Structure formats: structure tokens, C-alpha cells
Amino acid sequence: MRQSGGTTFAVLGTVEMRDAGGEMISVGRPGRRALLALMLLRANRVVTVDDIVRQLWGDQPPATARAQVHALVSALRQAIPGGRDVLCTHDQGYVLRVEPDALDLLRFEHGLAHASVEQDKSVAAAAFRSALRLWRGTPFTGVDAAFVDRVRRRLDEQRLHALEQVIDIELGLGRHTEVIGELTELVAAHPRRERLHRRLMLALYRDGRAAEAMDAYRACQAALAEAGVSPSAKLDALAKRVLGSDRTLNLVSRKGNSRLPDAPANVPHDERLGELLSDVDGAPRITAITGPPAAGKSALAVAWAHQVAGRFADGVLYVDLAATPDPADALAELLDGLGVTEHPEDLAERAALFRSTVHGMRALLVLDNARDTAQVRNLLPGSDSCVVVVTSRDRLAGLAARFGARRLELS
């Protein structure tokens, strides 16, 4: 919360203001505290007098509301070190100028933004945890104003989403034992939030506690039934996988769990296979094998993948895009193969999760039977350490033009 030599503020708990030495500064009466809370929520942005009236008193303000706002501003300036230089007058209202590191809410939001784009999973988890530790309790405790309930709900949801994100990362890092206690508390506090139940089930299963994972499933069923809601297909599918002792739910490492078909007995285009094998270490990041039906595209790609699999320390990932034509479903299949069983619904977010998961991995990705470039665009890893082979009847000119793919045409 501290800015160099200046006042610091906190709203993620009781609303507080401290001087440069860390001593608490009294804000005074409840009205001043409410105004300070609102200005901190809108830090570094102009808040009009009309907006202040609406946010403090709602749809039925007192007749003296505008006069009260000016009086509250004057009193708050007396309390804040720096006075008018910090709580400034603007043509349309007022601005509270706050350094980014002087307000816990700004630090929290900045921390989440940093964690969300960090490619190193351990670093991302630490960044999420650091941001979440800024919470000291219910936001805006001690403030009675019209805006508070709405803002609390938004911030609580933001915090819960951040917790889900960091727990997903930590599950992927093999920290399932460590998150079980936290997930148990979260499920008790939010019994109808199915996503938390799914994460608890997965953590328990990976910790060798399949029976307790099923208890968590039944507890979720009961909580949802009280609200007249049925469990989602995702929850039911996870329960079936737990009951069936599905080994793909276990996570030993990030190594790809390949669904690569068996190597073909006869490989057409031996000369092309030799060409691929000769330059695997210096090959372009993406190779597109194209040609008409029955030209041997898939056989060539699969044969090559089998022969070079040992050179990819993080394994081989395979998806048949004829059988799984929807890119979102294909991403789910790839993520499952990497031990990531919780997927965002949004295609762009799911693609970003896949890219961050394989970032830095030395893996081979085989995208077989692609319809066109548009189908594979979201399936491409962003990391140069991964090699991709795509087969298609289409010429995939866009893949070459936009992503620099080498094209190998068969006849």
C-alpha cells in the first residue's frame, strides 16, 4: 500500500488511511469515510458532484446533498496529508490522486493483470497469491453508502475468479495436496459454485482420495438440488472419470499424453520422410503436409512423429480434426492430454490457456486432417520450442503466409 514518502490507502477490508510512517490517520465521521471510499474506488478519475450524490445516497438523496458533498470534500481535505494537492477540484467535480502502489485495490488489480499474462506458471502462481494476500476482509468495511453492496459483489467475484485461476495453476504444478484445505473452505462458503467443487474433486482424486472426491460430488449435487438446479455435464463427466479411475486425471508432469495412432506398416513417400527426418532439429516451427485424398498425408505425419518422438522431451500431442472439428473441442482434448482438465468456455481464453500451458515445452503437435487454416489457427502454440505438423486436403496457403509454415505437397 505504500508510496514513497506519501499517504497510503486501503479498501480491501476496513477503509484505512495511513501517513508516511504507517500511522493510522483518522478520517472522522461516516460521511467522510464514505466519500473517501468512493474517491478511492474511482482513484485518478474525475467524479462529478452529481455522481457522488448518486453513489452516496442512491435515487432519493436529501435536498441538501450537493451542499453536503462540498462540505464533506472540505473536511476530507483537512484529514488527508496534502489536502487540495491530493483531493483536487476539477471543472466537473473532484479527483483523488493516488500513486498505483499507494492503494491496495490498484495493487490487487495490477497484480492480477500481471499474473494473467505471465508464461512461467510458478511465477504466475506467486503473483496471484501476492495479489490475493492484499485482502484483509470484506471490502469497504465500515462504509454505509449506496454503491457499496454492488462494488463488494463485483470485487468478491473478481477475488473468487482469481482464486480459481491460481488453484488451476497449482493443480497443474502438482500441488493438489496443498490446495485441498483451501478448496474445502471455499466450497463451504460457496456451496453452489460448481467450479470450486470440480477443483476439489480433482485435487482429492490426485491425492489418492477418490471416495472423498465422490463425497464432494454428492455434496455439490445436494447444494444444487436445493436451488432447483441440475449438475452440469462437466461435473457428471468428472464424477464418471473418478469412478472409472481415469488415469488421465492424474498429473505427474506436463509431458504430453499422446493419442498418436500406431505407426503405419508401410509409409508412402519414403523420400519425403527422409527429408523430414534429416532436418527435424532445424525444421520450421510449422510444417503443412497437403495433398488430395489418399495421398498418404496422415501416414507420413504419423510415421515421422513416431520416429522423432524421442527428440521431444515433453512428448507428442495428437488430435484428429476430422473427428473433432470444433477448435474448442480440439483444445479441450489437447489440454486434457496435458493434465489440464478445467477449461474456459470462451474459445479465445481456452486457446490462451493452451498457449501458456505449452510455453517453453519441447513438444511435437500433430494436427491431422485439418479443414483449413481457420480451423487450426487457435490450436497453434505460441512457443518456438514446439514443432507443429498439420495435414490437410487444403493447400493451407494462409498457414504459410501468416505463420511461416513450410508446405510439403504430396500427389
PAGU-39581 format. One record per residue (C-alpha): residue number from 1; residue in three letters; chain; x, y, z. Coordinates in steps of 0.25 Angstrom, whole numbers, m for minus. Example, Ala and Ser with C-alpha at 12.3 -4.5 7.8 and 13.67 -1.06 7.14 Angstrom:
2
+------+------+-------+-------+-------+-------+
: resi : resn : chain :     X :     Y :     Z :
+------+------+-------+-------+-------+-------+
:    1 :  ALA :     A :    49 :   m18 :    31 :
:    2 :  SER :     A :    55 :    m4 :    29 :
+------+------+-------+-------+-------+-------+
% end
This chain:
411
+------+------+-------+-------+-------+-------+
: resi : resn : chain :     X :     Y :     Z :
+------+------+-------+-------+-------+-------+
:    1 :  MET :     A :     0 :     0 :     0 :
:    2 :  ARG :     A :    12 :     9 :     2 :
:    3 :  GLN :     A :    16 :    20 :    m8 :
:    4 :  SER :     A :    30 :    27 :    m6 :
:    5 :  GLY :     A :    29 :    37 :     5 :
:    6 :  GLY :     A :    13 :    39 :     4 :
:    7 :  THR :     A :     0 :    35 :     9 :
:    8 :  THR :     A :    m5 :    21 :     7 :
:    9 :  PHE :     A :   m19 :    15 :     6 :
:   10 :  ALA :     A :   m27 :     2 :     7 :
:   11 :  VAL :     A :   m41 :    m2 :     4 :
:   12 :  LEU :     A :   m39 :   m18 :     3 :
:   13 :  GLY :     A :   m44 :   m19 :    17 :
:   14 :  THR :     A :   m47 :    m7 :    26 :
:   15 :  VAL :     A :   m45 :     6 :    19 :
:   16 :  GLU :     A :   m32 :    12 :    24 :
:   17 :  MET :     A :   m22 :    24 :    22 :
:   18 :  ARG :     A :    m8 :    24 :    28 :
:   19 :  ASP :     A :     3 :    34 :    28 :
:   20 :  ALA :     A :    17 :    32 :    22 :
:   21 :  GLY :     A :    21 :    26 :    36 :
:   22 :  GLY :     A :    10 :    16 :    35 :
:   23 :  GLU :     A :     2 :    22 :    46 :
:   24 :  MET :     A :   m13 :    22 :    44 :
:   25 :  ILE :     A :   m20 :    35 :    41 :
:   26 :  SER :     A :   m34 :    37 :    46 :
:   27 :  VAL :     A :   m44 :    40 :    35 :
:   28 :  GLY :     A :   m55 :    45 :    44 :
:   29 :  ARG :     A :   m70 :    44 :    42 :
:   30 :  PRO :     A :   m76 :    33 :    34 :
:   31 :  GLY :     A :   m80 :    42 :    23 :
:   32 :  ARG :     A :   m65 :    46 :    21 :
:   33 :  ARG :     A :   m61 :    31 :    21 :
:   34 :  ALA :     A :   m72 :    28 :    10 :
:   35 :  LEU :     A :   m67 :    39 :     1 :
:   36 :  LEU :     A :   m52 :    35 :     3 :
:   37 :  ALA :     A :   m56 :    21 :    m1 :
:   38 :  LEU :     A :   m64 :    25 :   m13 :
:   39 :  MET :     A :   m52 :    34 :   m17 :
:   40 :  LEU :     A :   m42 :    23 :   m15 :
:   41 :  LEU :     A :   m51 :    13 :   m24 :
:   42 :  ARG :     A :   m50 :    24 :   m35 :
:   43 :  ALA :     A :   m36 :    28 :   m32 :
:   44 :  ASN :     A :   m29 :    37 :   m42 :
:   45 :  ARG :     A :   m42 :    39 :   m49 :
:   46 :  VAL :     A :   m52 :    51 :   m49 :
:   47 :  VAL :     A :   m64 :    48 :   m41 :
:   48 :  THR :     A :   m75 :    59 :   m43 :
:   49 :  VAL :     A :   m83 :    64 :   m32 :
:   50 :  ASP :     A :   m96 :    58 :   m37 :
:   51 :  ASP :     A :   m89 :    45 :   m38 :
:   52 :  ILE :     A :   m84 :    46 :   m23 :
:   53 :  VAL :     A :   m99 :    49 :   m19 :
:   54 :  ARG :     A :  m104 :    37 :   m27 :
:   55 :  GLN :     A :   m93 :    28 :   m21 :
:   56 :  LEU :     A :   m95 :    32 :    m7 :
:   57 :  TRP :     A :  m110 :    33 :    m6 :
:   58 :  GLY :     A :  m116 :    26 :   m17 :
:   59 :  ASP :     A :  m129 :    30 :   m24 :
:   60 :  GLN :     A :  m134 :    38 :   m12 :
:   61 :  PRO :     A :  m123 :    48 :    m8 :
:   62 :  PRO :     A :  m126 :    59 :     3 :
:   63 :  ALA :     A :  m130 :    72 :    m2 :
:   64 :  THR :     A :  m116 :    77 :     3 :
:   65 :  ALA :     A :  m108 :    66 :    m4 :
:   66 :  ARG :     A :  m100 :    75 :   m12 :
:   67 :  ALA :     A :   m96 :    85 :    m1 :
:   68 :  GLN :     A :   m93 :    73 :     8 :
:   69 :  VAL :     A :   m83 :    68 :    m3 :
:   70 :  HIS :     A :   m76 :    81 :    m3 :
:   71 :  ALA :     A :   m75 :    81 :    12 :
:   72 :  LEU :     A :   m70 :    66 :    12 :
:   73 :  VAL :     A :   m59 :    69 :     2 :
:   74 :  SER :     A :   m55 :    81 :    10 :
:   75 :  ALA :     A :   m54 :    73 :    23 :
:   76 :  LEU :     A :   m47 :    61 :    16 :
:   77 :  ARG :     A :   m36 :    71 :    11 :
:   78 :  GLN :     A :   m33 :    74 :    25 :
:   79 :  ALA :     A :   m31 :    60 :    28 :
:   80 :  ILE :     A :   m23 :    56 :    16 :
:   81 :  PRO :     A :    m8 :    60 :    16 :
:   82 :  GLY :     A :    m6 :    69 :     4 :
:   83 :  GLY :     A :   m21 :    74 :     4 :
:   84 :  ARG :     A :   m24 :    80 :    m9 :
:   85 :  ASP :     A :   m12 :    75 :   m16 :
:   86 :  VAL :     A :   m17 :    61 :   m13 :
:   87 :  LEU :     A :   m32 :    63 :   m14 :
:   88 :  CYS :     A :   m33 :    73 :   m26 :
:   89 :  THR :     A :   m44 :    81 :   m31 :
:   90 :  HIS :     A :   m48 :    79 :   m46 :
:   91 :  ASP :     A :   m57 :    87 :   m54 :
:   92 :  GLN :     A :   m68 :    76 :   m53 :
:   93 :  GLY :     A :   m65 :    70 :   m39 :
:   94 :  TYR :     A :   m53 :    65 :   m32 :
:   95 :  VAL :     A :   m41 :    55 :   m34 :
:   96 :  LEU :     A :   m33 :    48 :   m23 :
:   97 :  ARG :     A :   m19 :    46 :   m28 :
:   98 :  VAL :     A :   m13 :    33 :   m23 :
:   99 :  GLU :     A :     0 :    26 :   m27 :
:  100 :  PRO :     A :    m2 :    12 :   m32 :
:  101 :  ASP :     A :     6 :     6 :   m21 :
:  102 :  ALA :     A :    m1 :    14 :   m10 :
:  103 :  LEU :     A :   m15 :     7 :   m11 :
:  104 :  ASP :     A :   m17 :    m7 :    m9 :
:  105 :  LEU :     A :   m28 :    m8 :   m19 :
:  106 :  LEU :     A :   m19 :    m3 :   m30 :
:  107 :  ARG :     A :    m8 :   m13 :   m26 :
:  108 :  PHE :     A :   m18 :   m24 :   m26 :
:  109 :  GLU :     A :   m23 :   m21 :   m40 :
:  110 :  HIS :     A :    m9 :   m19 :   m45 :
:  111 :  GLY :     A :    m4 :   m32 :   m39 :
:  112 :  LEU :     A :   m16 :   m40 :   m45 :
:  113 :  ALA :     A :   m13 :   m34 :   m59 :
:  114 :  HIS :     A :     2 :   m37 :   m58 :
:  115 :  ALA :     A :    m1 :   m52 :   m53 :
:  116 :  SER :     A :   m11 :   m54 :   m64 :
:  117 :  VAL :     A :    m1 :   m52 :   m75 :
:  118 :  GLU :     A :    11 :   m58 :   m68 :
:  119 :  GLN :     A :    16 :   m70 :   m76 :
:  120 :  ASP :     A :    24 :   m76 :   m65 :
:  121 :  LYS :     A :    14 :   m84 :   m57 :
:  122 :  SER :     A :    21 :   m83 :   m44 :
:  123 :  VAL :     A :    23 :   m68 :   m45 :
:  124 :  ALA :     A :     9 :   m67 :   m49 :
:  125 :  ALA :     A :     4 :   m74 :   m37 :
:  126 :  ALA :     A :    13 :   m66 :   m27 :
:  127 :  ALA :     A :     8 :   m53 :   m34 :
:  128 :  PHE :     A :    m7 :   m57 :   m32 :
:  129 :  ARG :     A :    m4 :   m61 :   m17 :
:  130 :  SER :     A :     3 :   m48 :   m15 :
:  131 :  ALA :     A :    m9 :   m40 :   m20 :
:  132 :  LEU :     A :   m19 :   m49 :   m12 :
:  133 :  ARG :     A :   m11 :   m46 :     1 :
:  134 :  LEU :     A :   m15 :   m31 :     0 :
:  135 :  TRP :     A :   m29 :   m35 :     4 :
:  136 :  ARG :     A :   m31 :   m33 :    19 :
:  137 :  GLY :     A :   m46 :   m36 :    20 :
:  138 :  THR :     A :   m59 :   m31 :    14 :
:  139 :  PRO :     A :   m56 :   m19 :     4 :
:  140 :  PHE :     A :   m61 :    m5 :     9 :
:  141 :  THR :     A :   m64 :   m10 :    23 :
:  142 :  GLY :     A :   m69 :     2 :    32 :
:  143 :  VAL :     A :   m75 :     9 :    20 :
:  144 :  ASP :     A :   m90 :    11 :    18 :
:  145 :  ALA :     A :   m93 :    17 :     4 :
:  146 :  ALA :     A :  m102 :    13 :    m8 :
:  147 :  PHE :     A :   m90 :     8 :   m16 :
:  148 :  VAL :     A :   m84 :    m2 :    m6 :
:  149 :  ASP :     A :   m92 :   m14 :    m8 :
:  150 :  ARG :     A :   m91 :   m14 :   m23 :
:  151 :  VAL :     A :   m76 :   m12 :   m22 :
:  152 :  ARG :     A :   m74 :   m23 :   m12 :
:  153 :  ARG :     A :   m81 :   m33 :   m21 :
:  154 :  ARG :     A :   m72 :   m29 :   m32 :
:  155 :  LEU :     A :   m59 :   m30 :   m24 :
:  156 :  ASP :     A :   m63 :   m43 :   m18 :
:  157 :  GLU :     A :   m66 :   m49 :   m31 :
:  158 :  GLN :     A :   m52 :   m44 :   m36 :
:  159 :  ARG :     A :   m45 :   m50 :   m24 :
:  160 :  LEU :     A :   m52 :   m63 :   m26 :
:  161 :  HIS :     A :   m49 :   m64 :   m41 :
:  162 :  ALA :     A :   m34 :   m61 :   m37 :
:  163 :  LEU :     A :   m34 :   m72 :   m27 :
:  164 :  GLU :     A :   m40 :   m81 :   m37 :
:  165 :  GLN :     A :   m29 :   m77 :   m47 :
:  166 :  VAL :     A :   m17 :   m79 :   m37 :
:  167 :  ILE :     A :   m23 :   m92 :   m32 :
:  168 :  ASP :     A :   m23 :   m97 :   m46 :
:  169 :  ILE :     A :    m9 :   m93 :   m48 :
:  170 :  GLU :     A :    m5 :  m100 :   m35 :
:  171 :  LEU :     A :   m13 :  m113 :   m38 :
:  172 :  GLY :     A :    m5 :  m113 :   m51 :
:  173 :  LEU :     A :     8 :  m111 :   m44 :
:  174 :  GLY :     A :     5 :  m124 :   m35 :
:  175 :  ARG :     A :     1 :  m116 :   m23 :
:  176 :  HIS :     A :   m12 :  m123 :   m21 :
:  177 :  THR :     A :   m10 :  m127 :    m6 :
:  178 :  GLU :     A :    m7 :  m112 :    m3 :
:  179 :  VAL :     A :   m20 :  m107 :    m8 :
:  180 :  ILE :     A :   m29 :  m117 :    m3 :
:  181 :  GLY :     A :   m31 :  m109 :    11 :
:  182 :  GLU :     A :   m34 :   m96 :     4 :
:  183 :  LEU :     A :   m43 :  m102 :    m6 :
:  184 :  THR :     A :   m51 :  m109 :     5 :
:  185 :  GLU :     A :   m53 :   m95 :    12 :
:  186 :  LEU :     A :   m57 :   m89 :    m1 :
:  187 :  VAL :     A :   m67 :   m99 :    m5 :
:  188 :  ALA :     A :   m73 :   m98 :     9 :
:  189 :  ALA :     A :   m74 :   m83 :     7 :
:  190 :  HIS :     A :   m79 :   m84 :    m7 :
:  191 :  PRO :     A :   m87 :   m97 :    m7 :
:  192 :  ARG :     A :   m94 :   m95 :   m21 :
:  193 :  ARG :     A :   m81 :   m91 :   m28 :
:  194 :  GLU :     A :   m79 :  m103 :   m36 :
:  195 :  ARG :     A :   m66 :   m99 :   m42 :
:  196 :  LEU :     A :   m60 :  m100 :   m28 :
:  197 :  HIS :     A :   m66 :  m114 :   m25 :
:  198 :  ARG :     A :   m60 :  m119 :   m38 :
:  199 :  ARG :     A :   m46 :  m114 :   m34 :
:  200 :  LEU :     A :   m48 :  m120 :   m20 :
:  201 :  MET :     A :   m52 :  m133 :   m26 :
:  202 :  LEU :     A :   m39 :  m133 :   m35 :
:  203 :  ALA :     A :   m30 :  m129 :   m24 :
:  204 :  LEU :     A :   m35 :  m141 :   m15 :
:  205 :  TYR :     A :   m34 :  m151 :   m26 :
:  206 :  ARG :     A :   m20 :  m147 :   m29 :
:  207 :  ASP :     A :   m17 :  m148 :   m15 :
:  208 :  GLY :     A :   m22 :  m163 :   m15 :
:  209 :  ARG :     A :   m35 :  m160 :    m8 :
:  210 :  ALA :     A :   m45 :  m164 :   m19 :
:  211 :  ALA :     A :   m56 :  m167 :    m9 :
:  212 :  GLU :     A :   m55 :  m153 :    m3 :
:  213 :  ALA :     A :   m55 :  m148 :   m17 :
:  214 :  MET :     A :   m69 :  m155 :   m19 :
:  215 :  ASP :     A :   m74 :  m149 :    m6 :
:  216 :  ALA :     A :   m70 :  m135 :   m11 :
:  217 :  TYR :     A :   m78 :  m138 :   m24 :
:  218 :  ARG :     A :   m91 :  m143 :   m16 :
:  219 :  ALA :     A :   m89 :  m130 :    m7 :
:  220 :  CYS :     A :   m90 :  m122 :   m19 :
:  221 :  GLN :     A :  m102 :  m129 :   m25 :
:  222 :  ALA :     A :  m109 :  m127 :   m12 :
:  223 :  ALA :     A :  m106 :  m112 :   m11 :
:  224 :  LEU :     A :  m110 :  m110 :   m26 :
:  225 :  ALA :     A :  m123 :  m118 :   m23 :
:  226 :  GLU :     A :  m127 :  m108 :   m12 :
:  227 :  ALA :     A :  m126 :   m97 :   m22 :
:  228 :  GLY :     A :  m134 :  m106 :   m33 :
:  229 :  VAL :     A :  m122 :  m107 :   m42 :
:  230 :  SER :     A :  m116 :  m120 :   m48 :
:  231 :  PRO :     A :  m101 :  m122 :   m48 :
:  232 :  SER :     A :   m95 :  m119 :   m61 :
:  233 :  ALA :     A :   m90 :  m129 :   m71 :
:  234 :  LYS :     A :   m75 :  m125 :   m67 :
:  235 :  LEU :     A :   m78 :  m129 :   m53 :
:  236 :  ASP :     A :   m85 :  m142 :   m57 :
:  237 :  ALA :     A :   m74 :  m145 :   m66 :
:  238 :  LEU :     A :   m63 :  m143 :   m56 :
:  239 :  ALA :     A :   m70 :  m152 :   m46 :
:  240 :  LYS :     A :   m71 :  m163 :   m56 :
:  241 :  ARG :     A :   m56 :  m161 :   m59 :
:  242 :  VAL :     A :   m53 :  m162 :   m44 :
:  243 :  LEU :     A :   m62 :  m175 :   m42 :
:  244 :  GLY :     A :   m54 :  m181 :   m54 :
:  245 :  SER :     A :   m41 :  m178 :   m49 :
:  246 :  ASP :     A :   m37 :  m170 :   m61 :
:  247 :  ARG :     A :   m22 :  m169 :   m61 :
:  248 :  THR :     A :   m22 :  m156 :   m70 :
:  249 :  LEU :     A :   m28 :  m149 :   m57 :
:  250 :  ASN :     A :   m14 :  m151 :   m51 :
:  251 :  LEU :     A :    m3 :  m141 :   m53 :
:  252 :  VAL :     A :    11 :  m146 :   m52 :
:  253 :  SER :     A :    17 :  m136 :   m61 :
:  254 :  ARG :     A :    13 :  m127 :   m72 :
:  255 :  LYS :     A :    18 :  m137 :   m82 :
:  256 :  GLY :     A :     8 :  m139 :   m94 :
:  257 :  ASN :     A :    m1 :  m151 :   m93 :
:  258 :  SER :     A :    m1 :  m155 :  m107 :
:  259 :  ARG :     A :   m13 :  m161 :  m115 :
:  260 :  LEU :     A :    m4 :  m163 :  m127 :
:  261 :  PRO :     A :    m9 :  m174 :  m135 :
:  262 :  ASP :     A :     1 :  m186 :  m137 :
:  263 :  ALA :     A :    12 :  m185 :  m147 :
:  264 :  PRO :     A :     7 :  m189 :  m161 :
:  265 :  ALA :     A :    13 :  m202 :  m166 :
:  266 :  ASN :     A :    16 :  m196 :  m180 :
:  267 :  VAL :     A :    20 :  m182 :  m181 :
:  268 :  PRO :     A :    17 :  m175 :  m195 :
:  269 :  HIS :     A :    27 :  m164 :  m200 :
:  270 :  ASP :     A :    39 :  m170 :  m193 :
:  271 :  GLU :     A :    47 :  m159 :  m199 :
:  272 :  ARG :     A :    39 :  m149 :  m192 :
:  273 :  LEU :     A :    40 :  m156 :  m179 :
:  274 :  GLY :     A :    55 :  m156 :  m181 :
:  275 :  GLU :     A :    55 :  m141 :  m184 :
:  276 :  LEU :     A :    46 :  m138 :  m171 :
:  277 :  LEU :     A :    56 :  m147 :  m163 :
:  278 :  SER :     A :    68 :  m140 :  m168 :
:  279 :  ASP :     A :    65 :  m127 :  m163 :
:  280 :  VAL :     A :    56 :  m129 :  m151 :
:  281 :  ASP :     A :    65 :  m121 :  m141 :
:  282 :  GLY :     A :    66 :  m109 :  m151 :
:  283 :  ALA :     A :    52 :  m111 :  m157 :
:  284 :  PRO :     A :    42 :   m99 :  m158 :
:  285 :  ARG :     A :    33 :   m98 :  m146 :
:  286 :  ILE :     A :    21 :  m102 :  m154 :
:  287 :  THR :     A :    20 :  m112 :  m166 :
:  288 :  ALA :     A :     8 :  m113 :  m174 :
:  289 :  ILE :     A :     7 :  m127 :  m182 :
:  290 :  THR :     A :    m4 :  m125 :  m192 :
:  291 :  GLY :     A :   m10 :  m132 :  m204 :
:  292 :  PRO :     A :   m22 :  m140 :  m209 :
:  293 :  PRO :     A :   m30 :  m151 :  m202 :
:  294 :  ALA :     A :   m22 :  m164 :  m200 :
:  295 :  ALA :     A :    m9 :  m157 :  m204 :
:  296 :  GLY :     A :    m3 :  m162 :  m191 :
:  297 :  LYS :     A :    m2 :  m149 :  m183 :
:  298 :  SER :     A :    m6 :  m155 :  m169 :
:  299 :  ALA :     A :     2 :  m167 :  m171 :
:  300 :  LEU :     A :    14 :  m159 :  m174 :
:  301 :  ALA :     A :    12 :  m149 :  m162 :
:  302 :  VAL :     A :     9 :  m161 :  m152 :
:  303 :  ALA :     A :    21 :  m169 :  m157 :
:  304 :  TRP :     A :    30 :  m156 :  m155 :
:  305 :  ALA :     A :    24 :  m153 :  m141 :
:  306 :  HIS :     A :    27 :  m167 :  m137 :
:  307 :  GLN :     A :    42 :  m167 :  m142 :
:  308 :  VAL :     A :    45 :  m153 :  m135 :
:  309 :  ALA :     A :    37 :  m154 :  m123 :
:  310 :  GLY :     A :    49 :  m157 :  m114 :
:  311 :  ARG :     A :    55 :  m143 :  m118 :
:  312 :  PHE :     A :    43 :  m136 :  m111 :
:  313 :  ALA :     A :    45 :  m137 :   m96 :
:  314 :  ASP :     A :    31 :  m132 :   m93 :
:  315 :  GLY :     A :    24 :  m142 :  m102 :
:  316 :  VAL :     A :    15 :  m143 :  m114 :
:  317 :  LEU :     A :     1 :  m137 :  m115 :
:  318 :  TYR :     A :    m9 :  m142 :  m126 :
:  319 :  VAL :     A :   m23 :  m138 :  m130 :
:  320 :  ASP :     A :   m31 :  m143 :  m142 :
:  321 :  LEU :     A :   m38 :  m131 :  m147 :
:  322 :  ALA :     A :   m47 :  m139 :  m155 :
:  323 :  ALA :     A :   m53 :  m146 :  m143 :
:  324 :  THR :     A :   m52 :  m133 :  m134 :
:  325 :  PRO :     A :   m55 :  m122 :  m144 :
:  326 :  ASP :     A :   m59 :  m111 :  m134 :
:  327 :  PRO :     A :   m46 :  m104 :  m129 :
:  328 :  ALA :     A :   m51 :  m102 :  m115 :
:  329 :  ASP :     A :   m53 :  m117 :  m114 :
:  330 :  ALA :     A :   m40 :  m120 :  m120 :
:  331 :  LEU :     A :   m33 :  m110 :  m110 :
:  332 :  ALA :     A :   m40 :  m118 :   m99 :
:  333 :  GLU :     A :   m35 :  m131 :  m104 :
:  334 :  LEU :     A :   m21 :  m125 :  m105 :
:  335 :  LEU :     A :   m22 :  m119 :   m91 :
:  336 :  ASP :     A :   m27 :  m132 :   m85 :
:  337 :  GLY :     A :   m15 :  m139 :   m91 :
:  338 :  LEU :     A :    m6 :  m129 :   m83 :
:  339 :  GLY :     A :   m14 :  m132 :   m70 :
:  340 :  VAL :     A :   m22 :  m118 :   m70 :
:  341 :  THR :     A :   m36 :  m123 :   m68 :
:  342 :  GLU :     A :   m43 :  m109 :   m65 :
:  343 :  HIS :     A :   m45 :  m101 :   m78 :
:  344 :  PRO :     A :   m51 :   m87 :   m80 :
:  345 :  GLU :     A :   m63 :   m87 :   m89 :
:  346 :  ASP :     A :   m58 :   m76 :   m97 :
:  347 :  LEU :     A :   m50 :   m80 :  m109 :
:  348 :  ALA :     A :   m40 :   m69 :  m108 :
:  349 :  GLU :     A :   m38 :   m71 :   m94 :
:  350 :  ARG :     A :   m37 :   m86 :   m96 :
:  351 :  ALA :     A :   m26 :   m84 :  m107 :
:  352 :  ALA :     A :   m19 :   m75 :   m98 :
:  353 :  LEU :     A :   m19 :   m85 :   m87 :
:  354 :  PHE :     A :   m13 :   m95 :   m97 :
:  355 :  ARG :     A :    m2 :   m86 :  m101 :
:  356 :  SER :     A :     2 :   m83 :   m87 :
:  357 :  THR :     A :     2 :   m97 :   m83 :
:  358 :  VAL :     A :    11 :  m102 :   m94 :
:  359 :  HIS :     A :    20 :   m89 :   m93 :
:  360 :  GLY :     A :    35 :   m93 :   m92 :
:  361 :  MET :     A :    31 :  m108 :   m95 :
:  362 :  ARG :     A :    39 :  m116 :  m105 :
:  363 :  ALA :     A :    27 :  m124 :  m111 :
:  364 :  LEU :     A :    22 :  m128 :  m124 :
:  365 :  LEU :     A :     8 :  m125 :  m128 :
:  366 :  VAL :     A :     1 :  m133 :  m139 :
:  367 :  LEU :     A :   m12 :  m127 :  m145 :
:  368 :  ASP :     A :   m17 :  m137 :  m154 :
:  369 :  ASN :     A :   m28 :  m135 :  m165 :
:  370 :  ALA :     A :   m29 :  m120 :  m164 :
:  371 :  ARG :     A :   m41 :  m114 :  m172 :
:  372 :  ASP :     A :   m33 :  m101 :  m174 :
:  373 :  THR :     A :   m25 :   m90 :  m167 :
:  374 :  ALA :     A :   m36 :   m84 :  m159 :
:  375 :  GLN :     A :   m39 :   m98 :  m152 :
:  376 :  VAL :     A :   m24 :   m99 :  m147 :
:  377 :  ARG :     A :   m21 :   m84 :  m144 :
:  378 :  ASN :     A :   m25 :   m85 :  m130 :
:  379 :  LEU :     A :   m18 :   m98 :  m128 :
:  380 :  LEU :     A :    m4 :   m93 :  m131 :
:  381 :  PRO :     A :     5 :   m92 :  m119 :
:  382 :  GLY :     A :    12 :   m78 :  m117 :
:  383 :  SER :     A :    25 :   m84 :  m113 :
:  384 :  ASP :     A :    36 :   m86 :  m123 :
:  385 :  SER :     A :    41 :   m99 :  m115 :
:  386 :  CYS :     A :    29 :  m106 :  m120 :
:  387 :  VAL :     A :    28 :  m113 :  m134 :
:  388 :  VAL :     A :    15 :  m114 :  m141 :
:  389 :  VAL :     A :    11 :  m123 :  m153 :
:  390 :  VAL :     A :    m2 :  m121 :  m160 :
:  391 :  THR :     A :    m8 :  m130 :  m170 :
:  392 :  SER :     A :   m20 :  m125 :  m180 :
:  393 :  ARG :     A :   m26 :  m126 :  m193 :
:  394 :  ASP :     A :   m26 :  m111 :  m194 :
:  395 :  ARG :     A :   m13 :  m104 :  m198 :
:  396 :  LEU :     A :   m13 :   m96 :  m185 :
:  397 :  ALA :     A :    m7 :   m84 :  m192 :
:  398 :  GLY :     A :   m11 :   m76 :  m181 :
:  399 :  LEU :     A :    m3 :   m84 :  m171 :
:  400 :  ALA :     A :     9 :   m82 :  m180 :
:  401 :  ALA :     A :     6 :   m67 :  m182 :
:  402 :  ARG :     A :     2 :   m63 :  m168 :
:  403 :  PHE :     A :    10 :   m73 :  m159 :
:  404 :  GLY :     A :    22 :   m76 :  m168 :
:  405 :  ALA :     A :    19 :   m91 :  m169 :
:  406 :  ARG :     A :    27 :  m100 :  m179 :
:  407 :  ARG :     A :    18 :  m107 :  m189 :
:  408 :  LEU :     A :    20 :  m121 :  m193 :
:  409 :  GLU :     A :    11 :  m124 :  m205 :
:  410 :  LEU :     A :     8 :  m139 :  m208 :
:  411 :  SER :     A :     2 :  m144 :  m220 :
+------+------+-------+-------+-------+-------+
% end
